[in-house]
Amino acid sequence: MGEIKIKLAKSLIGGNTNQIAVAHSLGLKKIGDETTQPNNLQTKGKINKITHLVNVEKN
């Protein structure tokens, strides 16, 4: 499967509560935070909710 590296590129301020909750569930709280998540459907669904706020790299 592999892993995906996710970096928060934009602020969560002004986002709706669902988007903020998704970012926090991925471990992203501040601009510049990075996390590595498994490459599966659950993670891709979360990324799809906040795609305008993050940068994604495949490892």
PQR file of N, CA, C, O and H, with PARSE charges and radii, in Angstrom:
ATOM      1  N   MET A   1       0.815  -1.193   0.000 -0.4000 1.5000
ATOM      2  CA  MET A   1       0.000   0.000   0.000 -0.0000 2.0000
ATOM      3  C   MET A   1       0.859   1.259   0.000  0.5500 1.7000
ATOM      4  O   MET A   1       0.673   2.118  -0.862 -0.5500 1.4000
ATOM      5  N   GLY A   2       1.788   1.394   0.932 -0.4000 1.5000
ATOM      6  CA  GLY A   2       2.620   2.569   1.011 -0.0000 2.0000
ATOM      7  C   GLY A   2       2.088   3.587   1.998  0.5500 1.7000
ATOM      8  O   GLY A   2       1.154   3.323   2.755 -0.5500 1.4000
ATOM      9  H   GLY A   2       1.939   0.697   1.632  0.4000 1.0000
ATOM     10  N   GLU A   3       2.703   4.748   1.971 -0.4000 1.5000
ATOM     11  CA  GLU A   3       2.318   5.821   2.877 -0.0000 2.0000
ATOM     12  C   GLU A   3       2.219   7.129   2.115  0.5500 1.7000
ATOM     13  O   GLU A   3       2.784   7.286   1.033 -0.5500 1.4000
ATOM     14  H   GLU A   3       3.462   4.962   1.356  0.4000 1.0000
ATOM     15  N   ILE A   4       1.481   8.073   2.709 -0.4000 1.5000
ATOM     16  CA  ILE A   4       1.286   9.396   2.144 -0.0000 2.0000
ATOM     17  C   ILE A   4       1.794  10.421   3.149  0.5500 1.7000
ATOM     18  O   ILE A   4       1.488  10.333   4.338 -0.5500 1.4000
ATOM     19  H   ILE A   4       1.022   7.946   3.588  0.4000 1.0000
ATOM     20  N   LYS A   5       2.571  11.394   2.672 -0.4000 1.5000
ATOM     21  CA  LYS A   5       3.033  12.488   3.522 -0.0000 2.0000
ATOM     22  C   LYS A   5       2.100  13.674   3.290  0.5500 1.7000
ATOM     23  O   LYS A   5       1.890  14.094   2.152 -0.5500 1.4000
ATOM     24  H   LYS A   5       2.819  11.465   1.706  0.4000 1.0000
ATOM     25  N   ILE A   6       1.547  14.206   4.366 -0.4000 1.5000
ATOM     26  CA  ILE A   6       0.579  15.290   4.291 -0.0000 2.0000
ATOM     27  C   ILE A   6       1.117  16.476   5.079  0.5500 1.7000
ATOM     28  O   ILE A   6       1.572  16.322   6.212 -0.5500 1.4000
ATOM     29  H   ILE A   6       1.718  13.865   5.291  0.4000 1.0000
ATOM     30  N   LYS A   7       1.063  17.677   4.468 -0.4000 1.5000
ATOM     31  CA  LYS A   7       1.540  18.895   5.117 -0.0000 2.0000
ATOM     32  C   LYS A   7       0.440  19.944   5.066  0.5500 1.7000
ATOM     33  O   LYS A   7      -0.146  20.188   4.011 -0.5500 1.4000
ATOM     34  H   LYS A   7       0.693  17.803   3.547  0.4000 1.0000
ATOM     35  N   LEU A   8       0.159  20.565   6.214 -0.4000 1.5000
ATOM     36  CA  LEU A   8      -0.836  21.625   6.284 -0.0000 2.0000
ATOM     37  C   LEU A   8      -0.233  22.906   5.718  0.5500 1.7000
ATOM     38  O   LEU A   8       0.726  23.447   6.267 -0.5500 1.4000
ATOM     39  H   LEU A   8       0.635  20.367   7.071  0.4000 1.0000
ATOM     40  N   ALA A   9      -0.811  23.388   4.605 -0.4000 1.5000
ATOM     41  CA  ALA A   9      -0.258  24.548   3.903 -0.0000 2.0000
ATOM     42  C   ALA A   9      -1.000  25.837   4.208  0.5500 1.7000
ATOM     43  O   ALA A   9      -0.425  26.921   4.109 -0.5500 1.4000
ATOM     44  H   ALA A   9      -1.591  22.948   4.159  0.4000 1.0000
ATOM     45  N   LYS A  10      -2.267  25.734   4.578 -0.4000 1.5000
ATOM     46  CA  LYS A  10      -3.068  26.927   4.851 -0.0000 2.0000
ATOM     47  C   LYS A  10      -3.687  26.817   6.238  0.5500 1.7000
ATOM     48  O   LYS A  10      -3.790  25.730   6.806 -0.5500 1.4000
ATOM     49  H   LYS A  10      -2.734  24.854   4.659  0.4000 1.0000
ATOM     50  N   SER A  11      -4.092  27.952   6.766 -0.4000 1.5000
ATOM     51  CA  SER A  11      -4.634  28.029   8.115 -0.0000 2.0000
ATOM     52  C   SER A  11      -6.018  27.396   8.207  0.5500 1.7000
ATOM     53  O   SER A  11      -6.778  27.383   7.239 -0.5500 1.4000
ATOM     54  H   SER A  11      -4.008  28.835   6.305  0.4000 1.0000
ATOM     55  N   LEU A  12      -6.327  26.875   9.381 -0.4000 1.5000
ATOM     56  CA  LEU A  12      -7.646  26.310   9.645 -0.0000 2.0000
ATOM     57  C   LEU A  12      -8.649  27.371  10.083  0.5500 1.7000
ATOM     58  O   LEU A  12      -9.844  27.096  10.190 -0.5500 1.4000
ATOM     59  H   LEU A  12      -5.710  26.885  10.168  0.4000 1.0000
ATOM     60  N   ILE A  13      -8.160  28.588  10.335 -0.4000 1.5000
ATOM     61  CA  ILE A  13      -9.046  29.673  10.757 -0.0000 2.0000
ATOM     62  C   ILE A  13     -10.032  29.968   9.627  0.5500 1.7000
ATOM     63  O   ILE A  13      -9.633  30.130   8.474 -0.5500 1.4000
ATOM     64  H   ILE A  13      -7.189  28.812  10.248  0.4000 1.0000
ATOM     65  N   GLY A  14     -11.296  30.033   9.960 -0.4000 1.5000
ATOM     66  CA  GLY A  14     -12.331  30.308   8.971 -0.0000 2.0000
ATOM     67  C   GLY A  14     -12.894  29.061   8.337  0.5500 1.7000
ATOM     68  O   GLY A  14     -13.897  29.132   7.627 -0.5500 1.4000
ATOM     69  H   GLY A  14     -11.620  29.901  10.897  0.4000 1.0000
ATOM     70  N   GLY A  15     -12.276  27.922   8.573 -0.4000 1.5000
ATOM     71  CA  GLY A  15     -12.809  26.667   8.056 -0.0000 2.0000
ATOM     72  C   GLY A  15     -13.980  26.216   8.901  0.5500 1.7000
ATOM     73  O   GLY A  15     -14.111  26.616  10.057 -0.5500 1.4000
ATOM     74  H   GLY A  15     -11.461  27.865   9.149  0.4000 1.0000
ATOM     75  N   ASN A  16     -14.841  25.374   8.319 -0.4000 1.5000
ATOM     76  CA  ASN A  16     -15.959  24.884   9.125 -0.0000 2.0000
ATOM     77  C   ASN A  16     -15.491  23.810  10.094  0.5500 1.7000
ATOM     78  O   ASN A  16     -14.382  23.290   9.969 -0.5500 1.4000
ATOM     79  H   ASN A  16     -14.735  25.049   7.380  0.4000 1.0000
ATOM     80  N   THR A  17     -16.323  23.487  11.042 -0.4000 1.5000
ATOM     81  CA  THR A  17     -15.915  22.582  12.129 -0.0000 2.0000
ATOM     82  C   THR A  17     -15.566  21.194  11.615  0.5500 1.7000
ATOM     83  O   THR A  17     -14.706  20.526  12.189 -0.5500 1.4000
ATOM     84  H   THR A  17     -17.224  23.910  11.144  0.4000 1.0000
ATOM     85  N   ASN A  18     -16.213  20.745  10.548 -0.4000 1.5000
ATOM     86  CA  ASN A  18     -15.894  19.420  10.002 -0.0000 2.0000
ATOM     87  C   ASN A  18     -14.484  19.393   9.417  0.5500 1.7000
ATOM     88  O   ASN A  18     -13.760  18.415   9.601 -0.5500 1.4000
ATOM     89  H   ASN A  18     -16.912  21.287  10.082  0.4000 1.0000
ATOM     90  N   GLN A  19     -14.092  20.440   8.722 -0.4000 1.5000
ATOM     91  CA  GLN A  19     -12.755  20.498   8.137 -0.0000 2.0000
ATOM     92  C   GLN A  19     -11.684  20.563   9.225  0.5500 1.7000
ATOM     93  O   GLN A  19     -10.638  19.926   9.106 -0.5500 1.4000
ATOM     94  H   GLN A  19     -14.681  21.234   8.572  0.4000 1.0000
ATOM     95  N   ILE A  20     -11.941  21.318  10.266 -0.4000 1.5000
ATOM     96  CA  ILE A  20     -10.992  21.412  11.373 -0.0000 2.0000
ATOM     97  C   ILE A  20     -10.857  20.063  12.064  0.5500 1.7000
ATOM     98  O   ILE A  20      -9.751  19.661  12.426 -0.5500 1.4000
ATOM     99  H   ILE A  20     -12.792  21.836  10.362  0.4000 1.0000
ATOM    100  N   ALA A  21     -11.967  19.364  12.250 -0.4000 1.5000
ATOM    101  CA  ALA A  21     -11.940  18.046  12.890 -0.0000 2.0000
ATOM    102  C   ALA A  21     -11.168  17.038  12.051  0.5500 1.7000
ATOM    103  O   ALA A  21     -10.432  16.218  12.600 -0.5500 1.4000
ATOM    104  H   ALA A  21     -12.865  19.691  11.956  0.4000 1.0000
ATOM    105  N   VAL A  22     -11.321  17.084  10.741 -0.4000 1.5000
ATOM    106  CA  VAL A  22     -10.591  16.173   9.860 -0.0000 2.0000
ATOM    107  C   VAL A  22      -9.095  16.453   9.937  0.5500 1.7000
ATOM    108  O   VAL A  22      -8.294  15.521  10.015 -0.5500 1.4000
ATOM    109  H   VAL A  22     -11.919  17.750  10.295  0.4000 1.0000
ATOM    110  N   ALA A  23      -8.711  17.726   9.917 -0.4000 1.5000
ATOM    111  CA  ALA A  23      -7.290  18.076  10.010 -0.0000 2.0000
ATOM    112  C   ALA A  23      -6.704  17.593  11.327  0.5500 1.7000
ATOM    113  O   ALA A  23      -5.597  17.055  11.355 -0.5500 1.4000
ATOM    114  H   ALA A  23      -9.362  18.483   9.854  0.4000 1.0000
ATOM    115  N   HIS A  24      -7.435  17.779  12.413 -0.4000 1.5000
ATOM    116  CA  HIS A  24      -6.951  17.324  13.719 -0.0000 2.0000
ATOM    117  C   HIS A  24      -6.858  15.804  13.773  0.5500 1.7000
ATOM    118  O   HIS A  24      -5.948  15.265  14.402 -0.5500 1.4000
ATOM    119  H   HIS A  24      -8.334  18.216  12.391  0.4000 1.0000
ATOM    120  N   SER A  25      -7.788  15.103  13.121 -0.4000 1.5000
ATOM    121  CA  SER A  25      -7.735  13.636  13.119 -0.0000 2.0000
ATOM    122  C   SER A  25      -6.524  13.118  12.355  0.5500 1.7000
ATOM    123  O   SER A  25      -6.049  12.011  12.609 -0.5500 1.4000
ATOM    124  H   SER A  25      -8.528  15.541  12.610  0.4000 1.0000
ATOM    125  N   LEU A  26      -6.025  13.922  11.419 -0.4000 1.5000
ATOM    126  CA  LEU A  26      -4.806  13.561  10.697 -0.0000 2.0000
ATOM    127  C   LEU A  26      -3.549  14.000  11.444  0.5500 1.7000
ATOM    128  O   LEU A  26      -2.438  13.670  11.031 -0.5500 1.4000
ATOM    129  H   LEU A  26      -6.411  14.821  11.213  0.4000 1.0000
ATOM    130  N   GLY A  27      -3.715  14.738  12.535 -0.4000 1.5000
ATOM    131  CA  GLY A  27      -2.573  15.195  13.322 -0.0000 2.0000
ATOM    132  C   GLY A  27      -2.039  16.535  12.891  0.5500 1.7000
ATOM    133  O   GLY A  27      -0.896  16.874  13.197 -0.5500 1.4000
ATOM    134  H   GLY A  27      -4.618  15.006  12.871  0.4000 1.0000
ATOM    135  N   LEU A  28      -2.853  17.311  12.179 -0.4000 1.5000
ATOM    136  CA  LEU A  28      -2.430  18.621  11.675 -0.0000 2.0000
ATOM    137  C   LEU A  28      -3.129  19.713  12.472  0.5500 1.7000
ATOM    138  O   LEU A  28      -4.358  19.784  12.493 -0.5500 1.4000
ATOM    139  H   LEU A  28      -3.782  17.035  11.931  0.4000 1.0000
ATOM    140  N   LYS A  29      -2.340  20.569  13.133 -0.4000 1.5000
ATOM    141  CA  LYS A  29      -2.924  21.617  13.954 -0.0000 2.0000
ATOM    142  C   LYS A  29      -2.460  23.005  13.544  0.5500 1.7000
ATOM    143  O   LYS A  29      -3.245  23.952  13.573 -0.5500 1.4000
ATOM    144  H   LYS A  29      -1.342  20.511  13.116  0.4000 1.0000
ATOM    145  N   LYS A  30      -1.186  23.139  13.161 -0.4000 1.5000
ATOM    146  CA  LYS A  30      -0.638  24.439  12.790 -0.0000 2.0000
ATOM    147  C   LYS A  30      -0.101  24.370  11.363  0.5500 1.7000
ATOM    148  O   LYS A  30       0.198  23.291  10.851 -0.5500 1.4000
ATOM    149  H   LYS A  30      -0.548  22.370  13.138  0.4000 1.0000
ATOM    150  N   ILE A  31       0.015  25.526  10.736 -0.4000 1.5000
ATOM    151  CA  ILE A  31       0.606  25.591   9.400 -0.0000 2.0000
ATOM    152  C   ILE A  31       2.027  25.032   9.477  0.5500 1.7000
ATOM    153  O   ILE A  31       2.799  25.378  10.372 -0.5500 1.4000
ATOM    154  H   ILE A  31      -0.228  26.403  11.152  0.4000 1.0000
ATOM    155  N   GLY A  32       2.354  24.167   8.527 -0.4000 1.5000
ATOM    156  CA  GLY A  32       3.682  23.571   8.489 -0.0000 2.0000
ATOM    157  C   GLY A  32       3.755  22.201   9.130  0.5500 1.7000
ATOM    158  O   GLY A  32       4.753  21.499   8.961 -0.5500 1.4000
ATOM    159  H   GLY A  32       1.728  23.886   7.800  0.4000 1.0000
ATOM    160  N   ASP A  33       2.716  21.795   9.869 -0.4000 1.5000
ATOM    161  CA  ASP A  33       2.703  20.463  10.466 -0.0000 2.0000
ATOM    162  C   ASP A  33       2.682  19.411   9.365  0.5500 1.7000
ATOM    163  O   ASP A  33       1.978  19.557   8.366 -0.5500 1.4000
ATOM    164  H   ASP A  33       1.906  22.365  10.006  0.4000 1.0000
ATOM    165  N   GLU A  34       3.462  18.346   9.560 -0.4000 1.5000
ATOM    166  CA  GLU A  34       3.521  17.240   8.611 -0.0000 2.0000
ATOM    167  C   GLU A  34       3.192  15.946   9.325  0.5500 1.7000
ATOM    168  O   GLU A  34       3.489  15.780  10.508 -0.5500 1.4000
ATOM    169  H   GLU A  34       4.033  18.228  10.373  0.4000 1.0000
ATOM    170  N   THR A  35       2.578  15.033   8.598 -0.4000 1.5000
ATOM    171  CA  THR A  35       2.284  13.718   9.134 -0.0000 2.0000
ATOM    172  C   THR A  35       2.400  12.695   8.022  0.5500 1.7000
ATOM    173  O   THR A  35       2.261  13.023   6.843 -0.5500 1.4000
ATOM    174  H   THR A  35       2.336  15.168   7.637  0.4000 1.0000
ATOM    175  N   THR A  36       2.652  11.472   8.399 -0.4000 1.5000
ATOM    176  CA  THR A  36       2.685  10.361   7.455 -0.0000 2.0000
ATOM    177  C   THR A  36       1.545   9.421   7.808  0.5500 1.7000
ATOM    178  O   THR A  36       1.440   8.955   8.942 -0.5500 1.4000
ATOM    179  H   THR A  36       2.765  11.205   9.356  0.4000 1.0000
ATOM    180  N   GLN A  37       0.695   9.148   6.833 -0.4000 1.5000
ATOM    181  CA  GLN A  37      -0.482   8.310   7.035 -0.0000 2.0000
ATOM    182  C   GLN A  37      -0.451   7.159   6.040  0.5500 1.7000
ATOM    183  O   GLN A  37       0.185   7.262   4.992 -0.5500 1.4000
ATOM    184  H   GLN A  37       0.780   9.527   5.911  0.4000 1.0000
ATOM    185  N   PRO A  38      -1.141   6.053   6.363 -0.5600 1.5000
ATOM    186  CA  PRO A  38      -1.206   4.939   5.414  0.2800 2.0000
ATOM    187  C   PRO A  38      -2.012   5.336   4.177  0.5500 1.7000
ATOM    188  O   PRO A  38      -2.957   6.121   4.259 -0.5500 1.4000
ATOM    189  N   ASN A  39      -1.624   4.783   3.045 -0.4000 1.5000
ATOM    190  CA  ASN A  39      -2.309   5.073   1.783 -0.0000 2.0000
ATOM    191  C   ASN A  39      -3.493   4.126   1.646  0.5500 1.7000
ATOM    192  O   ASN A  39      -3.382   3.061   1.039 -0.5500 1.4000
ATOM    193  H   ASN A  39      -0.856   4.145   2.979  0.4000 1.0000
ATOM    194  N   ASN A  40      -4.640   4.528   2.221 -0.4000 1.5000
ATOM    195  CA  ASN A  40      -5.850   3.715   2.123 -0.0000 2.0000
ATOM    196  C   ASN A  40      -7.049   4.610   1.846  0.5500 1.7000
ATOM    197  O   ASN A  40      -6.914   5.832   1.781 -0.5500 1.4000
ATOM    198  H   ASN A  40      -4.730   5.393   2.714  0.4000 1.0000
ATOM    199  N   LEU A  41      -8.206   4.011   1.685 -0.4000 1.5000
ATOM    200  CA  LEU A  41      -9.398   4.775   1.320 -0.0000 2.0000
ATOM    201  C   LEU A  41      -9.829   5.752   2.406  0.5500 1.7000
ATOM    202  O   LEU A  41     -10.318   6.838   2.093 -0.5500 1.4000
ATOM    203  H   LEU A  41      -8.315   3.019   1.738  0.4000 1.0000
ATOM    204  N   GLN A  42      -9.662   5.394   3.663 -0.4000 1.5000
ATOM    205  CA  GLN A  42     -10.046   6.291   4.754 -0.0000 2.0000
ATOM    206  C   GLN A  42      -9.217   7.568   4.724  0.5500 1.7000
ATOM    207  O   GLN A  42      -9.758   8.665   4.866 -0.5500 1.4000
ATOM    208  H   GLN A  42      -9.265   4.512   3.917  0.4000 1.0000
ATOM    209  N   THR A  43      -7.920   7.430   4.541 -0.4000 1.5000
ATOM    210  CA  THR A  43      -7.043   8.593   4.496 -0.0000 2.0000
ATOM    211  C   THR A  43      -7.344   9.441   3.269  0.5500 1.7000
ATOM    212  O   THR A  43      -7.367  10.669   3.357 -0.5500 1.4000
ATOM    213  H   THR A  43      -7.481   6.539   4.425  0.4000 1.0000
ATOM    214  N   LYS A  44      -7.575   8.805   2.130 -0.4000 1.5000
ATOM    215  CA  LYS A  44      -7.887   9.551   0.911 -0.0000 2.0000
ATOM    216  C   LYS A  44      -9.196  10.322   1.054  0.5500 1.7000
ATOM    217  O   LYS A  44      -9.318  11.425   0.520 -0.5500 1.4000
ATOM    218  H   LYS A  44      -7.556   7.808   2.058  0.4000 1.0000
ATOM    219  N   GLY A  45     -10.170   9.768   1.758 -0.4000 1.5000
ATOM    220  CA  GLY A  45     -11.422  10.470   2.000 -0.0000 2.0000
ATOM    221  C   GLY A  45     -11.226  11.697   2.868  0.5500 1.7000
ATOM    222  O   GLY A  45     -11.831  12.741   2.625 -0.5500 1.4000
ATOM    223  H   GLY A  45     -10.071   8.873   2.192  0.4000 1.0000
ATOM    224  N   LYS A  46     -10.377  11.571   3.886 -0.4000 1.5000
ATOM    225  CA  LYS A  46     -10.070  12.720   4.746 -0.0000 2.0000
ATOM    226  C   LYS A  46      -9.358  13.808   3.958  0.5500 1.7000
ATOM    227  O   LYS A  46      -9.675  14.990   4.093 -0.5500 1.4000
ATOM    228  H   LYS A  46      -9.885  10.723   4.083  0.4000 1.0000
ATOM    229  N   ILE A  47      -8.397  13.408   3.138 -0.4000 1.5000
ATOM    230  CA  ILE A  47      -7.668  14.380   2.327 -0.0000 2.0000
ATOM    231  C   ILE A  47      -8.619  15.084   1.363  0.5500 1.7000
ATOM    232  O   ILE A  47      -8.485  16.284   1.123 -0.5500 1.4000
ATOM    233  H   ILE A  47      -8.139  12.448   3.029  0.4000 1.0000
ATOM    234  N   ASN A  48      -9.568  14.351   0.816 -0.4000 1.5000
ATOM    235  CA  ASN A  48     -10.522  14.926  -0.125 -0.0000 2.0000
ATOM    236  C   ASN A  48     -11.351  16.039   0.522  0.5500 1.7000
ATOM    237  O   ASN A  48     -11.751  16.984  -0.157 -0.5500 1.4000
ATOM    238  H   ASN A  48      -9.677  13.377   1.010  0.4000 1.0000
ATOM    239  N   LYS A  49     -11.610  15.932   1.822 -0.4000 1.5000
ATOM    240  CA  LYS A  49     -12.384  16.959   2.538 -0.0000 2.0000
ATOM    241  C   LYS A  49     -11.603  18.258   2.706  0.5500 1.7000
ATOM    242  O   LYS A  49     -12.192  19.339   2.732 -0.5500 1.4000
ATOM    243  H   LYS A  49     -11.285  15.164   2.373  0.4000 1.0000
ATOM    244  N   ILE A  50     -10.271  18.156   2.819 -0.4000 1.5000
ATOM    245  CA  ILE A  50      -9.467  19.350   3.087 -0.0000 2.0000
ATOM    246  C   ILE A  50      -8.374  19.533   2.034  0.5500 1.7000
ATOM    247  O   ILE A  50      -7.298  20.049   2.336 -0.5500 1.4000
ATOM    248  H   ILE A  50      -9.793  17.278   2.798  0.4000 1.0000
ATOM    249  N   THR A  51      -8.648  19.115   0.817 -0.4000 1.5000
ATOM    250  CA  THR A  51      -7.648  19.162  -0.248 -0.0000 2.0000
ATOM    251  C   THR A  51      -7.133  20.575  -0.523  0.5500 1.7000
ATOM    252  O   THR A  51      -5.996  20.737  -0.964 -0.5500 1.4000
ATOM    253  H   THR A  51      -9.522  18.695   0.573  0.4000 1.0000
ATOM    254  N   HIS A  52      -7.949  21.597  -0.271 -0.4000 1.5000
ATOM    255  CA  HIS A  52      -7.542  22.976  -0.517 -0.0000 2.0000
ATOM    256  C   HIS A  52      -6.639  23.526   0.593  0.5500 1.7000
ATOM    257  O   HIS A  52      -6.119  24.635   0.471 -0.5500 1.4000
ATOM    258  H   HIS A  52      -8.873  21.466   0.087  0.4000 1.0000
ATOM    259  N   LEU A  53      -6.449  22.767   1.665 -0.4000 1.5000
ATOM    260  CA  LEU A  53      -5.634  23.227   2.787 -0.0000 2.0000
ATOM    261  C   LEU A  53      -4.303  22.501   2.914  0.5500 1.7000
ATOM    262  O   LEU A  53      -3.429  22.948   3.658 -0.5500 1.4000
ATOM    263  H   LEU A  53      -6.871  21.866   1.765  0.4000 1.0000
ATOM    264  N   VAL A  54      -4.130  21.390   2.201 -0.4000 1.5000
ATOM    265  CA  VAL A  54      -2.952  20.540   2.407 -0.0000 2.0000
ATOM    266  C   VAL A  54      -2.184  20.326   1.115  0.5500 1.7000
ATOM    267  O   VAL A  54      -2.706  20.514   0.016 -0.5500 1.4000
ATOM    268  H   VAL A  54      -4.839  21.028   1.596  0.4000 1.0000
ATOM    269  N   ASN A  55      -0.927  19.927   1.279 -0.4000 1.5000
ATOM    270  CA  ASN A  55      -0.092  19.428   0.187 -0.0000 2.0000
ATOM    271  C   ASN A  55       0.174  17.957   0.462  0.5500 1.7000
ATOM    272  O   ASN A  55       0.480  17.579   1.593 -0.5500 1.4000
ATOM    273  H   ASN A  55      -0.503  19.774   2.172  0.4000 1.0000
ATOM    274  N   VAL A  56       0.060  17.124  -0.571 -0.4000 1.5000
ATOM    275  CA  VAL A  56       0.166  15.685  -0.403 -0.0000 2.0000
ATOM    276  C   VAL A  56       1.297  15.157  -1.285  0.5500 1.7000
ATOM    277  O   VAL A  56       1.415  15.523  -2.454 -0.5500 1.4000
ATOM    278  H   VAL A  56      -0.188  17.431  -1.490  0.4000 1.0000
ATOM    279  N   GLU A  57       2.129  14.282  -0.695 -0.4000 1.5000
ATOM    280  CA  GLU A  57       3.205  13.596  -1.415 -0.0000 2.0000
ATOM    281  C   GLU A  57       3.091  12.113  -1.172  0.5500 1.7000
ATOM    282  O   GLU A  57       2.802  11.688  -0.054 -0.5500 1.4000
ATOM    283  H   GLU A  57       2.033  13.984   0.255  0.4000 1.0000
ATOM    284  N   LYS A  58       3.314  11.317  -2.199 -0.4000 1.5000
ATOM    285  CA  LYS A  58       3.365   9.869  -2.009 -0.0000 2.0000
ATOM    286  C   LYS A  58       4.814   9.480  -1.728  0.5500 1.7000
ATOM    287  O   LYS A  58       5.737   9.970  -2.378 -0.5500 1.4000
ATOM    288  H   LYS A  58       3.549  11.663  -3.108  0.4000 1.0000
ATOM    289  N   ASN A  59       5.001   8.593  -0.752 -0.4000 1.5000
ATOM    290  CA  ASN A  59       6.351   8.118  -0.417 -0.0000 2.0000
ATOM    291  C   ASN A  59       6.673   6.884  -1.187  0.5500 1.7000
ATOM    292  O   ASN A  59       7.764   6.333  -1.042 -0.5500 1.4000
ATOM    293  H   ASN A  59       4.251   8.194  -0.224  0.4000 1.0000
TER
END
